[in-house]
Amino acid sequence: MHGSRQDAEVALAKLRLAAHERRLPTGGTNARSVAAAFQLYQQAVESGLIELAATSVVTVRSASRVMARQELADGRLFGDIRLSRLSWQDIEYMYAAMRARGTSSAYIRRCATVLSRALDLARKRGLIENNPANDAARPRQSRTKPFAPPVTEVRAVLAVAAQADCEVADAATIFASTGLRRGELLGLQWAEVDVAAREIHVAHAVVDGGPGVGVVRKETKRSDWRDVPLTESAVAAFRRLRERRESLCGQQVDSSWYVFGRGLTAREPMRPDDLTDRWAAARGTSPITFLHLRHYCATRMLDSGESYRTVADLLGNSESTLRLHYDGRTDVGKRKAIEALEL
């Protein structure tokens, strides 16, 4: 290192402490810059030392690339900063530069999570003494009121879609009747659909992991399972889907086939983007998306007086998350409380 004898003694003391705490890399590393720390973190993720969902791996790659190439106000590239000189001020300058370029607060917060985890790995490897990302203030994420279409608009768009693409119309009917996420619906196999009992078992989801990973089936977002009852409309949609598949392939559907799959026998799941593109083409001029149909389910059930706990269980959310999104939208208890104030 460059510096005085005292600086060298301090650095040596820190190195001995890291060795005592077994935080030094066993295989050696040349990660000395922020960009190298990102690369070290990606290698740990891709090798399986750090387990992440396929979509999170894509986020790690893109966020690392974007932050490493980010130019600060003084002309420095964030990825070129040496780890030993990285400060929380540099990180906040990087966030400010991203905001100045029009990057959304939500994406910057995802980048901040990747940066914090990468620097924490560097700390464990003895490359830095502490994680400066912990002291850097992340941009605030504003809450927006979710758009939940009225039932009349939902019925209208389903009728329009049925004329253009009957399969995607059935998918939208199931969305509007269960509140499933897109990946959860695509992850359904016929073994998990019990039409007689009017119930589906939701335990997996399909995600697109990007180049080198592709479409994979994984556990649900909360790595939990739930059984969701079906309405008459949803049961009818599943029956039409089964009959359509059997007519197409000329045999009874196998329990391992996907409800929405590729090919005649649907042994592979449909790509999420393909389903979204088909819905965009089938819905006509309506702005309603699959996410809007999930909002419709949540608000419809809450408006009917169901508890947040029950709705959260059906949607696969935590109760706190559900309240965060929908507490400002509607609450029967609030309305009753206000009625007591009527003059």
C-alpha positions as CSV (number, residue, x, y, z in Angstrom):
1,M,0.0,0.0,0.0
2,H,1.0,3.6,-0.3
3,G,1.2,5.8,2.8
4,S,3.1,6.2,6.0
5,R,4.4,3.5,8.3
6,Q,1.4,4.1,10.6
7,D,-1.0,3.5,7.7
8,A,0.7,0.3,6.9
9,E,0.5,-0.9,10.5
10,V,-3.2,-0.1,10.6
11,A,-3.8,-2.0,7.4
12,L,-1.8,-5.0,8.7
13,A,-3.9,-5.0,11.9
14,K,-7.1,-5.0,9.9
15,L,-5.8,-7.9,7.8
16,R,-4.9,-9.9,10.8
17,L,-8.3,-9.3,12.3
18,A,-10.0,-10.4,9.1
19,A,-7.8,-13.6,9.1
20,H,-8.7,-14.3,12.7
21,E,-12.4,-13.9,11.9
22,R,-11.9,-16.2,8.8
23,R,-13.1,-13.5,6.4
24,L,-10.3,-13.8,4.0
25,P,-10.9,-15.5,0.6
26,T,-9.6,-19.0,0.5
27,G,-9.0,-19.1,-3.2
28,G,-7.6,-15.6,-3.6
29,T,-9.2,-12.7,-5.4
30,N,-8.2,-9.5,-7.2
31,A,-11.4,-7.6,-6.5
32,R,-10.2,-4.2,-5.6
33,S,-12.7,-2.0,-7.4
34,V,-16.5,-1.7,-7.2
35,A,-16.9,-3.3,-10.6
36,A,-14.7,-6.2,-9.5
37,A,-16.9,-6.6,-6.3
38,F,-20.0,-6.8,-8.6
39,Q,-18.2,-9.5,-10.6
40,L,-17.3,-11.4,-7.5
41,Y,-20.9,-11.3,-6.3
42,Q,-22.2,-12.5,-9.7
43,Q,-19.8,-15.4,-9.7
44,A,-21.1,-16.4,-6.2
45,V,-24.6,-16.2,-7.5
46,E,-24.0,-18.1,-10.7
47,S,-22.0,-20.8,-8.9
48,G,-24.8,-21.4,-6.4
49,L,-23.0,-20.1,-3.3
50,I,-25.7,-17.5,-3.1
51,E,-29.2,-18.7,-4.0
52,L,-31.5,-16.3,-5.8
53,A,-34.6,-16.7,-8.0
54,A,-34.1,-16.7,-11.7
55,T,-35.6,-13.2,-12.1
56,S,-33.4,-11.9,-9.3
57,V,-30.3,-13.2,-11.1
58,V,-31.3,-11.1,-14.1
59,T,-31.7,-8.1,-11.9
60,V,-28.2,-8.6,-10.4
61,R,-26.7,-8.7,-13.9
62,S,-28.5,-5.6,-15.2
63,A,-28.1,-3.6,-12.0
64,S,-24.4,-4.4,-11.7
65,R,-23.8,-3.3,-15.3
66,V,-25.8,-0.1,-14.9
67,M,-24.2,1.0,-11.6
68,A,-20.6,0.2,-12.8
69,R,-21.1,2.4,-15.9
70,Q,-22.7,5.2,-14.0
71,E,-20.7,8.5,-14.2
72,L,-20.6,10.7,-11.1
73,A,-20.8,14.4,-11.1
74,D,-17.0,14.7,-10.9
75,G,-16.5,12.5,-14.0
76,R,-15.5,9.3,-12.2
77,L,-17.1,6.0,-13.2
78,F,-18.7,4.4,-10.1
79,G,-17.3,1.0,-11.1
80,D,-13.7,2.3,-11.2
81,I,-13.7,3.5,-7.5
82,R,-11.4,1.5,-5.4
83,L,-13.2,-0.4,-2.6
84,S,-10.8,1.0,0.0
85,R,-11.8,4.5,-1.0
86,L,-15.5,3.9,-1.5
87,S,-17.7,6.0,0.9
88,W,-21.3,6.4,1.5
89,Q,-21.2,9.8,-0.1
90,D,-20.0,8.2,-3.4
91,I,-22.9,5.9,-3.2
92,E,-25.4,8.7,-2.7
93,Y,-23.8,10.6,-5.5
94,M,-24.4,7.6,-7.7
95,Y,-28.0,7.4,-6.7
96,A,-28.4,11.1,-7.5
97,A,-26.8,10.6,-10.9
98,M,-29.2,7.8,-11.7
99,R,-32.2,10.0,-10.7
100,A,-30.8,12.8,-12.9
101,R,-30.9,10.5,-15.8
102,G,-34.6,9.7,-15.2
103,T,-34.2,6.3,-13.6
104,S,-37.2,5.4,-11.5
105,S,-36.9,5.2,-7.7
106,A,-38.1,1.6,-7.7
107,Y,-35.2,0.5,-10.0
108,I,-32.7,2.5,-8.0
109,R,-33.9,0.8,-4.8
110,R,-33.4,-2.6,-6.5
111,C,-29.9,-1.5,-7.5
112,A,-29.2,-0.4,-3.9
113,T,-30.1,-3.9,-2.8
114,V,-27.7,-5.5,-5.2
115,L,-25.0,-3.0,-4.2
116,S,-25.5,-3.7,-0.5
117,R,-25.3,-7.4,-1.0
118,A,-22.2,-7.2,-3.2
119,L,-20.4,-5.0,-0.7
120,D,-21.4,-7.2,2.2
121,L,-19.9,-10.2,0.4
122,A,-16.7,-8.1,-0.1
123,R,-16.7,-7.4,3.6
124,K,-17.0,-11.1,4.4
125,R,-14.1,-11.8,2.1
126,G,-12.0,-9.2,4.0
127,L,-11.8,-6.8,1.0
128,I,-13.4,-3.9,3.0
129,E,-13.8,-3.3,6.7
130,N,-17.4,-2.3,6.6
131,N,-20.3,-1.9,4.2
132,P,-20.7,1.8,3.3
133,A,-24.0,1.1,1.5
134,N,-25.6,0.7,5.0
135,D,-25.0,4.4,5.7
136,A,-26.2,5.7,2.3
137,A,-29.7,6.9,2.1
138,R,-31.8,5.1,-0.5
139,P,-34.4,7.1,-2.6
140,R,-37.9,7.0,-1.2
141,Q,-40.5,5.0,-3.1
142,S,-43.8,6.7,-3.4
143,R,-47.0,4.7,-3.0
144,T,-49.6,4.9,-5.7
145,K,-53.2,3.9,-5.6
146,P,-53.7,0.6,-7.5
147,F,-56.1,0.7,-10.4
148,A,-58.9,-1.8,-9.9
149,P,-61.4,-1.8,-12.8
150,P,-65.1,-2.1,-12.1
151,V,-66.8,-5.3,-12.7
152,T,-68.6,-4.0,-15.8
153,E,-65.3,-3.2,-17.5
154,V,-63.9,-6.6,-16.6
155,R,-66.9,-8.4,-18.1
156,A,-66.7,-6.2,-21.2
157,V,-63.0,-6.9,-21.8
158,L,-63.5,-10.6,-21.3
159,A,-66.2,-10.6,-23.9
160,V,-64.0,-8.8,-26.4
161,A,-61.1,-11.1,-25.7
162,A,-63.2,-14.2,-26.2
163,Q,-63.9,-13.2,-29.8
164,A,-60.2,-12.7,-30.5
165,D,-58.4,-15.4,-28.6
166,C,-60.5,-17.9,-26.6
167,E,-57.5,-19.4,-24.8
168,V,-56.2,-16.1,-23.4
169,A,-59.7,-15.1,-22.6
170,D,-60.0,-18.2,-20.4
171,A,-56.7,-17.2,-18.8
172,A,-58.0,-13.8,-18.0
173,T,-61.2,-15.3,-16.6
174,I,-59.1,-17.3,-14.2
175,F,-57.0,-14.3,-13.3
176,A,-60.2,-12.3,-12.5
177,S,-61.6,-15.2,-10.5
178,T,-58.6,-16.1,-8.4
179,G,-56.1,-13.2,-8.3
180,L,-53.2,-15.4,-9.3
181,R,-50.0,-13.9,-10.5
182,R,-49.1,-14.4,-14.1
183,G,-46.2,-16.8,-13.3
184,E,-48.4,-18.8,-10.9
185,L,-51.0,-19.4,-13.6
186,L,-48.4,-20.5,-16.1
187,G,-46.8,-22.8,-13.5
188,L,-50.1,-24.7,-13.0
189,Q,-50.0,-28.4,-14.2
190,W,-53.2,-30.4,-14.6
191,A,-52.3,-32.5,-11.5
192,E,-52.9,-29.3,-9.5
193,V,-56.3,-28.5,-10.9
194,D,-59.2,-30.3,-9.2
195,V,-62.3,-29.4,-11.1
196,A,-64.5,-31.7,-9.2
197,A,-63.5,-30.2,-5.9
198,R,-63.5,-26.7,-7.5
199,E,-60.0,-26.0,-6.2
200,I,-56.4,-25.4,-7.5
201,H,-53.2,-26.0,-5.6
202,V,-50.7,-23.2,-6.2
203,A,-47.1,-24.1,-5.3
204,H,-45.0,-23.1,-8.3
205,A,-44.5,-20.3,-10.7
206,V,-42.9,-19.9,-14.1
207,V,-40.2,-17.1,-14.6
208,D,-38.0,-16.1,-17.5
209,G,-34.4,-16.1,-16.2
210,G,-33.0,-14.5,-19.4
211,P,-30.1,-15.6,-21.6
212,G,-28.4,-18.7,-20.4
213,V,-31.3,-19.6,-18.0
214,G,-34.5,-19.5,-20.0
215,V,-38.0,-20.3,-18.7
216,V,-37.9,-22.2,-15.4
217,R,-40.5,-23.5,-13.0
218,K,-39.7,-22.6,-9.4
219,E,-41.5,-22.3,-6.0
220,T,-43.9,-19.4,-5.6
221,K,-42.8,-15.9,-4.6
222,R,-43.0,-16.7,-0.8
223,S,-41.9,-20.3,-1.3
224,D,-45.2,-21.3,0.1
225,W,-48.2,-23.2,-1.2
226,R,-51.9,-22.4,-1.0
227,D,-55.2,-23.9,-2.1
228,V,-57.5,-21.5,-3.9
229,P,-61.2,-22.3,-4.4
230,L,-62.7,-21.7,-7.8
231,T,-65.8,-19.9,-9.0
232,E,-68.2,-21.3,-11.5
233,S,-66.6,-19.1,-14.2
234,A,-63.1,-20.4,-13.4
235,V,-64.3,-24.0,-13.4
236,A,-65.9,-23.5,-16.8
237,A,-62.7,-21.9,-18.1
238,F,-60.6,-24.9,-16.9
239,R,-63.0,-27.3,-18.5
240,R,-62.9,-25.4,-21.8
241,L,-59.1,-25.4,-21.7
242,R,-59.0,-29.2,-21.1
243,E,-61.4,-29.9,-23.9
244,R,-59.5,-27.7,-26.2
245,R,-56.2,-29.4,-25.4
246,E,-57.6,-32.9,-25.8
247,S,-59.2,-31.9,-29.1
248,L,-55.9,-30.5,-30.3
249,C,-53.6,-33.4,-29.4
250,G,-56.2,-36.2,-29.9
251,Q,-55.7,-37.8,-26.4
252,Q,-56.5,-37.1,-22.8
253,V,-54.4,-34.6,-21.0
254,D,-51.6,-36.0,-18.8
255,S,-51.4,-34.8,-15.2
256,S,-47.8,-33.5,-15.8
257,W,-48.9,-31.3,-18.7
258,Y,-49.1,-27.5,-18.2
259,V,-52.5,-25.9,-18.3
260,F,-50.9,-23.2,-20.5
261,G,-48.0,-24.8,-22.3
262,R,-46.2,-24.9,-25.6
263,G,-46.6,-27.5,-28.3
264,L,-49.4,-30.1,-28.7
265,T,-48.8,-31.9,-25.4
266,A,-47.8,-28.8,-23.4
267,R,-45.0,-30.5,-21.6
268,E,-43.2,-27.1,-21.4
269,P,-44.7,-23.9,-20.0
270,M,-45.7,-21.0,-22.0
271,R,-43.4,-18.0,-21.9
272,P,-44.7,-15.2,-19.7
273,D,-44.2,-12.5,-22.3
274,D,-46.0,-14.6,-24.9
275,L,-49.2,-14.7,-22.7
276,T,-48.9,-10.9,-22.1
277,D,-48.5,-10.2,-25.8
278,R,-51.5,-12.3,-26.7
279,W,-53.6,-10.6,-24.0
280,A,-52.5,-7.1,-25.4
281,A,-53.7,-8.2,-28.8
282,A,-57.0,-9.7,-27.6
283,R,-58.2,-7.0,-25.2
284,G,-58.7,-4.4,-28.0
285,T,-58.7,-0.9,-26.8
286,S,-59.1,-1.8,-23.1
287,P,-56.2,-0.7,-20.8
288,I,-56.8,-3.6,-18.4
289,T,-53.7,-5.7,-17.7
290,F,-53.3,-9.0,-15.8
291,L,-52.0,-7.0,-12.8
292,H,-55.2,-4.9,-12.9
293,L,-57.2,-8.1,-12.7
294,R,-55.3,-9.0,-9.6
295,H,-56.1,-5.6,-8.1
296,Y,-59.7,-6.2,-9.1
297,C,-59.8,-9.4,-7.1
298,A,-58.3,-7.9,-4.0
299,T,-60.5,-4.8,-3.9
300,R,-63.6,-6.8,-4.8
301,M,-63.1,-9.1,-1.9
302,L,-62.2,-6.3,0.5
303,D,-65.3,-4.3,-0.5
304,S,-67.5,-7.3,0.3
305,G,-66.2,-7.2,3.9
306,E,-63.6,-10.0,3.8
307,S,-60.7,-9.6,6.2
308,Y,-57.3,-8.7,5.1
309,R,-56.0,-12.0,6.5
310,T,-58.4,-14.0,4.3
311,V,-57.7,-12.0,1.2
312,A,-53.9,-12.2,1.8
313,D,-54.1,-16.0,2.1
314,L,-56.0,-16.2,-1.2
315,L,-53.6,-13.9,-3.1
316,G,-50.4,-15.3,-1.6
317,N,-49.4,-12.1,0.1
318,S,-48.5,-11.3,3.6
319,E,-51.2,-9.3,5.4
320,S,-48.8,-6.3,5.9
321,T,-48.0,-6.2,2.2
322,L,-51.7,-6.3,1.4
323,R,-52.4,-3.4,3.7
324,L,-49.6,-1.5,2.3
325,H,-51.1,-1.7,-1.2
326,Y,-54.8,-1.6,-0.5
327,D,-55.4,0.0,2.9
328,G,-56.0,3.4,1.2
329,R,-58.3,1.9,-1.4
330,T,-61.1,0.5,0.7
331,D,-61.9,-0.8,4.2
332,V,-65.4,-1.7,5.3
333,G,-64.4,-1.2,8.9
334,K,-63.3,2.4,8.2
335,R,-66.6,3.1,6.5
336,K,-68.5,1.8,9.5
337,A,-66.4,3.9,11.8
338,I,-67.1,7.1,9.7
339,E,-70.8,6.4,9.7
340,A,-70.8,6.8,13.5
341,L,-69.7,10.4,12.9
342,E,-72.7,11.3,10.8
343,L,-74.3,14.5,12.1
